[in-house]
Amino acid sequence: MHNSERRHSSRRLPEDRDFSPIDETVEEDYQEEHAAPRRGWTYALIVGLVGGIITVIVPVGIVILNASLFNEAGSAASKGGTGLSALLGPLLIWQCVGVIAEIILVFFIGRHIGKMTGKRWPGLVGGAVAGAVINLLILAAQYIPSYPGMLRTINSNHMGYDPILAIVVPLAVYAVVGAIISFFGALTTANKYSHSQQQG
């Protein structure tokens, strides 16, 4: 009797000891290996679209908050540039702030896409969409009647020569730059996911 009880207890002990940790590990592995890959190219497109709309708030907001500066610069530009040189410093600073903020936000768009898809290339597509959306919305904002005048004045002068080129070239530049930045963002999180898969 004692020997049979010892054999039964020795069979049950490993199961009792290992059940809970194994169950938790299997559940974590399942979440890592199955949840992320369900999101793919469509998700990247949606994130790029929404992220571009959110990101464009920064440069447009900078222009609106500094409306007097941009209106004064726009007035100077329309008069042949008289007095514009004195405004170039503040304009350059605010434009740099806007560009840096856009780069950071697009980078995090790529990080999010890489995390949710587990892949790098959707980040490229999402970034291209975000960059194109940012450019198009900035262009559209310049046609709002109450929008500050510096960017609208400069843009209208360029579009007087070649409207199609003035739209296509910035659009392509924004899309390519956004794709590259977002790709590097996706690279940081997609690599972590791939490494966890290899370890599993």
C-alpha positions as CSV (number, residue, x, y, z in Angstrom):
1,M,0.0,0.0,0.0
2,H,2.7,2.5,1.0
3,N,4.7,1.8,-2.2
4,S,1.7,2.3,-4.5
5,E,0.8,5.6,-2.7
6,R,4.4,6.8,-3.1
7,R,4.2,6.0,-6.9
8,H,0.9,7.8,-7.3
9,S,2.2,10.8,-5.3
10,S,5.4,10.9,-7.4
11,R,3.3,11.0,-10.5
12,R,1.0,13.8,-9.3
13,L,3.7,16.1,-7.9
14,P,5.3,17.2,-11.2
15,E,1.8,17.9,-12.7
16,D,0.8,19.9,-9.6
17,R,4.0,21.8,-9.6
18,D,4.2,22.6,-13.3
19,F,0.6,23.2,-14.2
20,S,0.2,26.9,-13.4
21,P,3.5,28.2,-14.8
22,I,3.1,26.2,-18.0
23,D,-0.5,27.5,-18.4
24,E,0.7,31.1,-18.0
25,T,3.5,30.6,-20.4
26,V,1.3,29.1,-23.1
27,E,-1.2,31.9,-22.7
28,E,1.6,34.6,-23.1
29,D,3.1,32.8,-26.1
30,Y,-0.3,32.6,-27.7
31,Q,-0.9,36.3,-27.3
32,E,2.5,37.2,-28.7
33,E,2.4,34.8,-31.6
34,H,-1.2,35.1,-32.7
35,A,-2.6,38.4,-31.6
36,A,-0.2,40.7,-33.4
37,P,-0.1,39.1,-36.9
38,R,-3.8,39.4,-37.3
39,R,-3.3,43.1,-38.1
40,G,-1.7,43.8,-41.5
41,W,-1.7,46.2,-44.4
42,T,-5.2,47.5,-44.0
43,Y,-4.4,48.3,-40.3
44,A,-1.3,50.1,-41.4
45,L,-3.3,52.2,-43.9
46,I,-5.8,53.2,-41.3
47,V,-3.2,54.1,-38.7
48,G,-1.3,56.1,-41.3
49,L,-4.5,58.0,-42.3
50,V,-5.5,58.7,-38.7
51,G,-2.0,59.4,-37.6
52,G,-1.5,61.9,-40.5
53,I,-4.7,63.7,-39.5
54,I,-3.6,64.0,-35.9
55,T,0.0,65.0,-36.8
56,V,-1.1,67.8,-39.0
57,I,-2.6,69.5,-36.0
58,V,0.9,70.5,-34.9
59,P,2.1,72.6,-37.9
60,V,-1.3,74.1,-38.5
61,G,-1.6,74.8,-34.8
62,I,1.8,76.5,-34.8
63,V,0.7,78.8,-37.7
64,I,-2.6,79.7,-36.0
65,L,-1.0,80.4,-32.6
66,N,1.5,82.7,-34.4
67,A,-1.0,84.2,-36.7
68,S,0.3,87.8,-36.4
69,L,3.8,86.7,-37.3
70,F,2.7,84.7,-40.4
71,N,0.3,87.4,-41.5
72,E,3.0,90.0,-41.2
73,A,5.4,87.8,-43.2
74,G,2.7,87.1,-45.8
75,S,2.1,90.8,-46.2
76,A,5.8,91.5,-46.6
77,A,6.2,88.7,-49.1
78,S,3.3,90.0,-51.2
79,K,5.1,93.4,-51.3
80,G,8.2,92.0,-52.8
81,G,9.9,90.9,-49.6
82,T,10.3,94.3,-47.9
83,G,10.9,93.7,-44.2
84,L,10.7,89.9,-44.6
85,S,14.3,89.4,-43.6
86,A,13.6,90.6,-40.0
87,L,11.0,87.9,-39.7
88,L,13.0,85.0,-41.1
89,G,14.5,84.1,-37.7
90,P,11.2,83.5,-35.8
91,L,9.7,81.9,-38.9
92,L,12.6,79.4,-39.2
93,I,12.4,78.5,-35.5
94,W,8.7,77.8,-35.6
95,Q,9.0,75.8,-38.8
96,C,11.8,73.7,-37.3
97,V,9.6,73.0,-34.2
98,G,6.8,71.9,-36.5
99,V,9.1,69.6,-38.6
100,I,10.7,68.0,-35.5
101,A,7.3,67.3,-34.0
102,E,6.1,65.8,-37.3
103,I,9.2,63.5,-37.5
104,I,8.6,62.3,-33.9
105,L,4.9,61.6,-34.4
106,V,5.5,59.8,-37.7
107,F,8.2,57.7,-36.0
108,F,5.8,56.7,-33.3
109,I,3.2,55.9,-35.9
110,G,5.7,53.4,-37.3
111,R,6.4,52.0,-33.8
112,H,2.8,51.4,-33.3
113,I,2.3,49.7,-36.6
114,G,5.3,47.5,-36.0
115,K,4.1,46.5,-32.6
116,M,0.6,45.7,-33.8
117,T,1.6,43.8,-37.0
118,G,4.9,42.3,-36.0
119,K,6.2,43.4,-39.4
120,R,8.4,46.2,-40.7
121,W,7.0,46.8,-44.2
122,P,3.5,47.9,-43.1
123,G,5.2,50.7,-41.3
124,L,6.6,51.9,-44.6
125,V,3.1,52.0,-46.1
126,G,1.6,53.6,-43.1
127,G,4.3,56.3,-43.0
128,A,3.8,57.1,-46.7
129,V,0.1,57.5,-46.1
130,A,0.7,59.7,-43.1
131,G,3.2,61.9,-44.9
132,A,0.8,62.3,-47.9
133,V,-2.1,63.2,-45.6
134,I,0.0,65.7,-43.7
135,N,1.0,67.4,-47.0
136,L,-2.5,67.5,-48.4
137,L,-4.1,68.8,-45.2
138,I,-1.5,71.6,-44.9
139,L,-2.1,72.5,-48.5
140,A,-5.9,72.5,-47.9
141,A,-5.5,74.6,-44.8
142,Q,-3.9,77.4,-46.8
143,Y,-7.2,77.9,-48.7
144,I,-9.1,78.7,-45.5
145,P,-9.9,82.4,-45.7
146,S,-8.9,83.2,-42.1
147,Y,-5.7,81.1,-42.3
148,P,-2.5,83.1,-41.7
149,G,-1.0,84.4,-44.9
150,M,2.7,83.5,-45.1
151,L,2.5,79.9,-46.4
152,R,-0.6,80.7,-48.5
153,T,1.2,83.7,-50.2
154,I,4.4,81.7,-51.0
155,N,2.4,78.7,-52.2
156,S,0.2,80.7,-54.4
157,N,3.2,82.4,-56.0
158,H,4.7,79.0,-56.8
159,M,1.4,77.5,-58.1
160,G,1.0,80.4,-60.5
161,Y,3.9,78.9,-62.5
162,D,3.1,75.2,-62.4
163,P,0.2,74.1,-60.2
164,I,0.6,70.4,-60.8
165,L,4.3,70.3,-60.1
166,A,3.7,72.5,-57.0
167,I,1.3,69.8,-55.6
168,V,2.9,66.6,-56.8
169,V,6.6,67.3,-55.7
170,P,5.8,68.2,-52.1
171,L,3.3,65.3,-51.9
172,A,5.9,62.8,-53.1
173,V,8.6,64.2,-50.8
174,Y,6.3,64.0,-47.7
175,A,5.2,60.5,-48.6
176,V,8.8,59.2,-49.1
177,V,10.2,60.9,-46.0
178,G,7.2,59.7,-43.9
179,A,7.7,56.2,-45.2
180,I,11.4,56.1,-44.3
181,I,10.8,57.6,-40.8
182,S,7.9,55.3,-40.0
183,F,9.8,52.3,-41.3
184,F,12.6,52.9,-38.8
185,G,9.9,53.3,-36.1
186,A,8.4,49.9,-37.1
187,L,11.8,48.4,-37.1
188,T,12.3,49.0,-33.4
189,T,9.2,47.1,-32.4
190,A,8.9,44.5,-35.1
191,N,12.4,43.3,-34.3
192,K,11.4,42.7,-30.7
193,Y,8.4,40.7,-31.8
194,S,10.5,38.6,-34.2
195,H,13.1,38.0,-31.5
196,S,10.4,36.8,-29.1
197,Q,9.1,34.4,-31.8
198,Q,12.6,33.0,-32.3
199,Q,13.0,32.5,-28.5
200,G,9.6,30.8,-28.3
